[in-house]
C-alpha cells in the first residue's frame, strides 16, 4: 500500500474533481438540449429526460447552497 500515496497526490485528486465536474455539466447540458430538441422539433414531451434534467439542476443548486451556507 505504500505505492498508492506516491501514485496519487493532490494534483491527481484536483484533476479528478475538475474532470468529474465538467463531465456532469456536459451531461446535464446534453440532457437538457436533447429534451429541448425533442420538444421543439418533434413536438413530444420526453419525461425521462425532463426528470434527469431537473435532478441535475436540483443537485447542483443544492450543492451550491450547502457550500455557501456552510462556509
Secondary structure as a PSIPRED ss2 file (coil, helix, strand):
# PSIPRED VFORMAT (PSIPRED V4.0)

   1 X C   1.000  0.000  0.000
   2 X H   0.000  1.000  0.000
   3 X H   0.000  1.000  0.000
   4 X H   0.000  1.000  0.000
   5 X H   0.000  1.000  0.000
   6 X H   0.000  1.000  0.000
   7 X H   0.000  1.000  0.000
   8 X C   1.000  0.000  0.000
   9 X C   1.000  0.000  0.000
  10 X H   0.000  1.000  0.000
  11 X H   0.000  1.000  0.000
  12 X H   0.000  1.000  0.000
  13 X H   0.000  1.000  0.000
  14 X H   0.000  1.000  0.000
  15 X H   0.000  1.000  0.000
  16 X H   0.000  1.000  0.000
  17 X H   0.000  1.000  0.000
  18 X H   0.000  1.000  0.000
  19 X H   0.000  1.000  0.000
  20 X H   0.000  1.000  0.000
  21 X H   0.000  1.000  0.000
  22 X H   0.000  1.000  0.000
  23 X H   0.000  1.000  0.000
  24 X H   0.000  1.000  0.000
  25 X H   0.000  1.000  0.000
  26 X H   0.000  1.000  0.000
  27 X H   0.000  1.000  0.000
  28 X H   0.000  1.000  0.000
  29 X H   0.000  1.000  0.000
  30 X H   0.000  1.000  0.000
  31 X H   0.000  1.000  0.000
  32 X H   0.000  1.000  0.000
  33 X H   0.000  1.000  0.000
  34 X H   0.000  1.000  0.000
  35 X H   0.000  1.000  0.000
  36 X H   0.000  1.000  0.000
  37 X H   0.000  1.000  0.000
  38 X H   0.000  1.000  0.000
  39 X H   0.000  1.000  0.000
  40 X H   0.000  1.000  0.000
  41 X C   1.000  0.000  0.000
  42 X C   1.000  0.000  0.000
  43 X C   1.000  0.000  0.000
  44 X C   1.000  0.000  0.000
  45 X C   1.000  0.000  0.000
  46 X C   1.000  0.000  0.000
  47 X H   0.000  1.000  0.000
  48 X H   0.000  1.000  0.000
  49 X H   0.000  1.000  0.000
  50 X H   0.000  1.000  0.000
  51 X H   0.000  1.000  0.000
  52 X H   0.000  1.000  0.000
  53 X H   0.000  1.000  0.000
  54 X H   0.000  1.000  0.000
  55 X H   0.000  1.000  0.000
  56 X H   0.000  1.000  0.000
  57 X H   0.000  1.000  0.000
  58 X H   0.000  1.000  0.000
  59 X H   0.000  1.000  0.000
  60 X H   0.000  1.000  0.000
  61 X H   0.000  1.000  0.000
  62 X H   0.000  1.000  0.000
  63 X H   0.000  1.000  0.000
  64 X H   0.000  1.000  0.000
  65 X H   0.000  1.000  0.000
  66 X H   0.000  1.000  0.000
  67 X H   0.000  1.000  0.000
  68 X H   0.000  1.000  0.000
  69 X H   0.000  1.000  0.000
  70 X H   0.000  1.000  0.000
  71 X C   1.000  0.000  0.000
